[in-house]
Amino acid sequence: KKLAQRNRRREENQKPAHQKQTIPNNDRLLRSVIIRLLRSLIQKRAGGLKWFYVNVGRPVGSCTMSSKNKAEQQVGGLTYNLADQNFSKTKSIGILNLSVELIGAIQAHGGVGRLTVLGNEDVLSRVTDPVRSVAIDCGTKMWGKLGRIFWDQWLLYRWAKKLGNEWLFLPKGFSSFVRNCPVKLATYVHDVMHDVYRARYPGAMEKLELHYFEAALASTLRTSRIIFTNSEFTKSELNRVCRKLNLRSPKIAVAGIGFHRPEKIANHTENRIVVLASKIPHKRTDLAVNYMDRFQREQSPSAEVDWVGSFPANINLPTHAGWRFHSRLSEETYRELISKSRVLVYFSEYEGFGMPPVEAALAGVWPVYSKIASTEEVMAGIPGGFMNDSYESFFHALRIALDSHADSLCVHSRTLADRFSWQQVAQRIVHGIQDVSSPSEHRHL
């Protein structure tokens, strides 16, 4: 054990300066605040780490490892973190769904010898595979914001060290800036939203929350052996942030996102439009309400419109008989709603990828979407894009979508299905991790 510790210190000292885990001066105050919060949580909520390891973190069901497997686990493998996510508290359903689907794809790929999934009751029921992985319920389902900070900044790395797998994979992309990662770190970064909010929406995020995510992303850029992204646009954004922070860009690979072709394709029997709403400023729900109100008053008073999501507090909703509101829908209910619709309308000013238009097209529903850098890359010329600053552009895209036949969308749907498959995503991630491993290590994780 002492020899291993000495070797790790020697390797750390031999790294170039840009790869070493250092904490900039402007992050030290935030670090001290986080440490105080963690200590408070340990003392007041968890009753100490001894309580945590005795009462939480037991393997799920029949996934308990034999003594032989425990010995083998010290020489490789991958730990996948899902413990900080659950449906009822997530801010991004898209990131949650991606994280769950991705671990399933990695399990199916078979290129990881020892795969350990850290999760909670909410997510493990969807991903547990006793044959291909060990699933551990870390008891984080009911934890609040402070508990999730405690997990991300401190406990996760303790678990990674305890499990002994060679790699730790973070599907949300934010690493700890309080501790050094004890194993090799791979991350999946979806966007640099906090950087955009600092520039475009000052005051929309709490200052401490903004600083927290900035410090976590900076730590990700400094400490990750490899970073995976959902698009070339997000890759370019990470390189931009590296230049802004005067950091050398780490190895960044575009893994993409996979989608499943739904079994139920839209039948277009109802003149129904689905519009996605959100309280988050960059989703431009205010613009969606204005444009849809004008469209219905001037062009299609009889159209039925289902709004999915929540609205900002300062929006006055017009009264239309055909408007229905759904604050949050389960995945099954949402798919059912989409299958009965003709058009999905998606507004946004900034995205790392933009999943809803792809999901709609695969389901046989015409997507009408904001034409921004990421959606132009992803949709690759599929009709339906509009400029946010032009109602005429929006009206033209929506009118074409309502008048088009579903068969004309089939070719585009097949193209999207071929481009975005989970099998390809898992292959890129496994091969990417293998490529950054040292030459003396096995190609099989």
C-alpha positions in Angstrom: 0.0 0.0 0.0 2.8 2.4 0.9 4.6 1.6 -2.4 1.4 2.3 -4.4 1.0 5.6 -2.6 4.6 6.5 -3.3 4.2 5.7 -7.0 1.0 7.8 -7.2 2.8 10.8 -5.7 5.7 10.3 -8.1 3.3 10.2 -11.1 1.6 13.3 -9.9 4.9 15.2 -9.5 6.0 14.2 -13.0 2.8 15.5 -14.6 2.9 18.8 -16.6 1.7 21.7 -14.5 -1.6 22.0 -16.5 -2.6 18.4 -15.6 -2.0 18.7 -11.9 -4.9 19.1 -9.5 -4.6 22.6 -8.3 -7.1 25.0 -6.8 -7.0 28.6 -8.1 -7.0 31.4 -5.6 -10.5 32.5 -6.7 -11.9 29.0 -5.9 -10.4 28.8 -2.3 -13.2 30.8 -0.7 -15.8 28.6 -2.3 -13.9 25.5 -1.3 -13.8 26.6 2.3 -17.6 27.2 2.3 -18.2 23.8 0.8 -16.0 22.1 3.3 -17.9 23.7 6.2 -21.2 22.5 4.6 -19.8 19.0 4.3 -18.7 18.9 7.9 -22.1 20.2 9.0 -23.8 17.5 7.0 -21.6 14.8 8.5 -22.2 15.9 12.0 -26.0 16.8 11.9 -27.5 14.7 9.1 -25.5 11.6 8.5 -24.2 11.0 12.1 -20.7 10.5 10.7 -19.2 8.4 7.9 -19.3 5.3 10.1 -23.1 5.5 10.1 -23.1 6.0 6.3 -21.0 2.9 5.5 -22.9 0.7 8.0 -26.4 1.6 6.9 -26.1 2.7 3.2 -24.3 1.4 0.2 -25.2 -2.3 0.3 -25.2 -4.1 -3.1 -28.6 -4.5 -4.6 -30.3 -7.9 -4.7 -28.2 -10.7 -6.1 -25.3 -8.4 -7.2 -23.1 -9.2 -4.1 -19.6 -10.0 -5.2 -17.7 -13.1 -4.2 -14.3 -12.9 -2.5 -12.7 -13.8 -5.8 -14.4 -11.0 -7.6 -13.3 -8.6 -4.9 -9.7 -9.5 -5.5 -10.0 -9.2 -9.2 -11.7 -5.8 -8.9 -8.4 -4.2 -7.8 -6.9 -4.5 -11.3 -9.4 -2.6 -13.5 -13.0 -1.7 -14.2 -15.2 1.3 -14.3 -17.4 2.9 -11.6 -20.4 4.8 -13.0 -22.0 7.5 -10.9 -25.8 7.8 -10.9 -26.3 8.4 -7.2 -26.8 12.1 -7.6 -29.8 11.8 -9.9 -33.5 11.0 -9.5 -36.6 11.9 -11.5 -38.4 14.0 -8.8 -35.6 16.4 -8.2 -33.7 16.7 -11.5 -33.6 20.0 -13.3 -33.0 18.2 -16.6 -35.0 15.2 -17.6 -32.8 15.0 -20.7 -29.6 14.5 -18.8 -31.3 12.0 -16.5 -32.6 9.9 -19.4 -29.2 10.1 -21.2 -27.4 9.0 -18.1 -29.6 6.0 -17.6 -29.6 5.0 -21.3 -25.8 5.4 -21.5 -25.1 2.9 -18.7 -27.4 0.4 -20.4 -25.5 0.9 -23.7 -22.1 0.4 -21.9 -23.5 -2.8 -20.3 -24.6 -4.1 -23.7 -21.3 -3.3 -25.3 -19.5 -5.7 -23.1 -16.1 -3.9 -23.3 -15.9 -3.2 -19.6 -14.8 -6.1 -17.5 -15.9 -4.9 -14.1 -18.7 -2.3 -14.1 -20.0 -0.9 -10.8 -23.1 1.4 -10.8 -23.5 3.8 -7.9 -27.2 4.8 -7.7 -30.3 5.0 -5.6 -33.7 3.3 -5.6 -35.1 5.7 -8.2 -32.6 5.0 -11.0 -31.3 1.5 -10.2 -34.6 -0.1 -10.9 -34.1 0.9 -14.6 -30.4 0.0 -15.0 -29.6 -2.9 -12.7 -28.1 -5.8 -14.6 -26.7 -8.4 -12.2 -25.1 -10.3 -15.1 -23.0 -7.5 -16.4 -22.6 -5.1 -13.5 -22.7 -4.6 -9.7 -25.3 -2.1 -8.6 -25.0 -0.3 -5.3 -27.8 1.6 -3.7 -26.1 4.6 -2.0 -29.3 5.8 -0.3 -29.3 9.2 -1.9 -32.9 9.2 -3.3 -34.2 11.6 -0.6 -31.2 13.8 -0.2 -31.6 17.5 -0.8 -29.2 20.0 -2.4 -26.8 20.0 0.5 -26.7 16.2 0.4 -25.9 16.1 -3.3 -23.1 18.6 -2.8 -21.8 16.3 0.0 -21.9 13.4 -2.4 -20.3 15.1 -5.4 -17.6 16.8 -3.5 -16.6 14.2 -1.0 -18.3 10.8 -0.7 -18.2 9.9 -4.4 -14.4 9.9 -4.4 -14.3 7.8 -1.2 -16.5 5.3 -2.9 -14.3 5.3 -6.0 -11.3 4.6 -3.9 -13.0 1.9 -1.8 -14.3 0.1 -4.9 -10.9 0.0 -6.5 -12.0 0.2 -10.1 -9.5 1.8 -12.5 -11.9 4.4 -13.9 -14.6 6.7 -12.5 -17.2 7.9 -15.0 -19.3 11.0 -14.3 -22.3 11.3 -16.8 -23.2 14.8 -15.5 -19.7 16.1 -16.1 -19.0 18.0 -12.9 -16.1 16.8 -10.7 -15.0 17.6 -7.2 -12.9 20.7 -6.6 -12.5 19.8 -2.9 -10.7 16.4 -3.3 -8.3 14.8 -5.7 -9.8 12.0 -7.7 -8.1 8.8 -6.5 -8.6 7.0 -9.8 -8.6 7.8 -13.5 -11.5 10.2 -14.3 -13.7 10.2 -17.5 -16.5 12.7 -17.8 -19.4 13.5 -20.1 -20.1 17.2 -20.4 -23.4 18.3 -21.9 -22.9 22.1 -22.1 -21.3 25.1 -20.5 -24.7 26.7 -19.5 -23.4 28.5 -16.4 -20.8 30.4 -18.6 -23.6 31.4 -20.9 -25.8 32.5 -18.0 -23.0 34.7 -16.6 -22.8 36.5 -20.0 -26.4 36.6 -21.2 -28.6 36.3 -18.1 -26.9 38.1 -15.2 -28.8 37.6 -12.0 -30.8 34.6 -13.3 -28.6 32.1 -11.2 -27.7 32.5 -7.6 -24.1 33.7 -7.2 -23.0 30.8 -5.1 -24.6 28.3 -7.5 -22.9 30.0 -10.4 -19.5 29.9 -8.7 -20.1 26.3 -7.7 -20.6 25.1 -11.3 -17.8 27.2 -12.6 -15.4 25.7 -10.1 -16.7 22.2 -10.8 -16.3 22.5 -14.6 -12.8 24.0 -14.1 -11.9 21.0 -12.0 -13.3 18.7 -14.8 -11.1 20.4 -17.4 -8.0 20.1 -15.2 -8.4 16.5 -13.9 -10.2 14.4 -16.6 -8.2 12.0 -18.5 -10.8 12.3 -21.3 -14.0 14.3 -21.7 -16.8 13.2 -23.9 -19.4 15.6 -25.4 -22.7 15.3 -27.1 -21.8 17.4 -30.1 -19.0 19.2 -31.9 -20.6 22.5 -30.7 -20.1 21.5 -27.1 -16.6 20.4 -27.8 -15.8 23.9 -29.3 -17.5 25.5 -26.2 -15.2 23.5 -23.9 -12.1 24.7 -25.8 -13.4 28.2 -25.6 -13.7 28.0 -21.8 -10.2 26.5 -21.6 -8.9 29.5 -23.4 -10.9 31.8 -21.2 -9.5 30.1 -18.0 -6.0 29.9 -19.5 -6.1 26.1 -19.3 -4.6 23.7 -21.7 -7.4 21.8 -23.4 -7.7 18.1 -22.3 -8.5 15.3 -24.7 -12.1 15.8 -25.8 -14.0 13.3 -27.9 -17.5 13.6 -29.4 -19.5 10.6 -28.2 -22.9 11.9 -29.3 -26.3 10.7 -28.0 -28.3 7.7 -28.9 -32.0 7.4 -29.5 -34.5 4.5 -29.6 -37.0 4.4 -32.5 -40.4 4.4 -30.7 -42.7 1.5 -31.2 -45.7 3.7 -31.6 -45.4 6.2 -34.5 -47.7 9.3 -34.6 -51.0 8.7 -36.5 -51.8 12.4 -37.0 -55.5 11.8 -36.3 -55.7 14.9 -34.2 -54.8 18.5 -35.0 -52.6 18.7 -32.0 -49.5 20.8 -31.3 -47.1 20.1 -28.4 -45.1 23.1 -27.1 -42.3 22.6 -24.5 -42.2 25.3 -21.8 -39.7 26.0 -18.9 -39.0 28.5 -16.2 -35.4 28.6 -17.3 -34.7 31.9 -19.2 -32.7 30.4 -22.2 -35.7 28.2 -23.1 -37.6 31.4 -24.2 -41.0 30.4 -23.1 -42.0 34.0 -23.2 -41.4 34.0 -27.0 -43.2 30.7 -27.4 -46.3 32.1 -25.7 -46.3 35.3 -27.8 -45.8 33.5 -31.1 -48.3 30.7 -30.4 -50.9 33.2 -29.2 -50.5 35.2 -32.4 -50.5 32.1 -34.6 -53.8 30.9 -33.1 -55.5 34.3 -33.2 -54.6 34.9 -36.9 -54.3 31.5 -38.5 -55.6 28.5 -36.6 -58.1 29.1 -33.8 -59.2 25.5 -33.7 -55.8 23.9 -33.1 -55.3 22.1 -29.8 -52.1 23.0 -28.0 -50.5 21.0 -25.2 -48.0 22.9 -23.1 -45.5 20.6 -21.3 -43.4 22.2 -18.5 -43.6 25.1 -16.1 -43.9 28.8 -16.9 -41.9 31.8 -15.6 -43.7 33.8 -13.0 -43.9 37.0 -15.0 -45.8 35.5 -18.0 -49.5 36.3 -18.5 -51.0 33.3 -20.3 -53.7 34.1 -22.9 -57.0 32.3 -22.8 -57.5 29.8 -25.6 -60.1 27.0 -25.4 -57.7 24.5 -26.9 -54.8 25.1 -24.6 -54.0 22.4 -22.0 -51.1 22.6 -19.5 -49.0 19.7 -18.1 -46.4 20.7 -15.5 -44.5 17.4 -15.7 -45.2 14.1 -17.4 -43.7 10.7 -17.0 -41.8 9.3 -19.9 -44.6 7.0 -20.9 -47.3 9.7 -20.7 -45.1 12.1 -22.7 -44.5 9.5 -25.4 -48.3 8.8 -25.6 -49.0 12.5 -26.0 -46.3 12.9 -28.8 -47.8 9.9 -30.6 -51.1 11.8 -30.9 -49.6 15.0 -32.2 -48.8 16.5 -35.5 -46.1 19.0 -34.5 -43.6 19.6 -31.7 -42.5 23.2 -31.1 -39.2 23.8 -29.3 -37.8 27.2 -28.4 -34.3 27.8 -27.1 -31.4 30.3 -27.3 -28.7 27.9 -26.2 -28.3 24.1 -26.1 -25.4 21.6 -26.1 -27.4 19.3 -28.3 -31.2 19.8 -28.3 -32.8 16.4 -28.0 -36.6 17.0 -28.3 -36.6 17.8 -32.1 -34.7 14.5 -32.8 -37.1 12.5 -30.5 -40.1 14.1 -32.3 -38.8 13.3 -35.8 -38.1 9.7 -34.8 -41.7 9.4 -33.5 -43.1 10.7 -36.8 -43.9 14.2 -35.5 -42.7 17.2 -37.4 -40.2 19.3 -35.3 -40.4 23.1 -35.3 -37.3 24.2 -33.6 -35.1 27.3 -32.9 -32.3 27.4 -35.4 -29.2 27.8 -33.2 -25.7 26.4 -33.6 -26.3 23.0 -31.9 -29.7 22.2 -33.5 -28.3 23.1 -36.9 -25.5 20.6 -36.4 -27.8 17.9 -35.0 -30.8 18.3 -37.4 -28.5 18.6 -40.4 -30.9 20.5 -42.7 -34.2 18.8 -41.7 -37.0 21.3 -42.4 -38.6 23.0 -39.4 -35.9 25.4 -38.1 -36.8 29.1 -37.5 -35.0 32.2 -36.3 -36.0 33.3 -32.8 -36.1 37.0 -33.7 -38.6 36.6 -36.5 -42.3 35.6 -36.2 -42.5 35.3 -40.0 -39.8 32.6 -39.8 -41.6 30.8 -37.1 -45.0 31.0 -38.9 -43.4 29.7 -42.1 -41.8 26.7 -40.3 -45.0 25.8 -38.4 -47.3 26.2 -41.4 -45.1 23.9 -43.5 -45.1 21.3 -40.7 -48.9 21.3 -40.3 -49.4 21.0 -44.0 -46.8 18.3 -44.7 -47.6 14.6 -44.9 -46.0 12.2 -42.4 -44.5 10.1 -45.2 -42.2 13.0 -46.1 -40.6 12.8 -42.7 -39.7 9.1 -42.9 -36.5 9.6 -44.9 -35.2 12.2 -42.3 -36.3 9.8 -39.4 -34.2 7.0 -40.8 -31.2 9.2 -41.3 -31.4 10.4 -37.7 -31.8 6.8 -36.4 -28.7 5.8 -38.3 -26.7 8.7 -37.0 -27.7 8.5 -33.3 -27.5 5.0 -32.0 -26.6 4.0 -28.5 -24.4 1.2 -29.8 -22.2 3.7 -31.5 -22.1 6.0 -28.5 -21.0 3.2 -26.2 -18.3 2.1 -28.7 -16.9 5.6 -28.9 -16.8 5.9 -25.1 -15.2 2.5 -24.4 -12.6 3.0 -27.2 -11.9 6.5 -26.1 -11.1 5.3 -22.5 -9.0 2.5 -23.9 -7.0 4.9 -26.1 -6.0 7.2 -23.2 -4.9 4.3 -21.1 -1.2 3.7 -20.8 0.3 1.3 -23.4 1.2 -1.2 -20.7 -2.4 -1.6 -19.7 -4.9 -4.0 -21.2 -7.2 -2.9 -23.9 -10.1 -4.6 -22.0 -11.1 -2.5 -19.0 
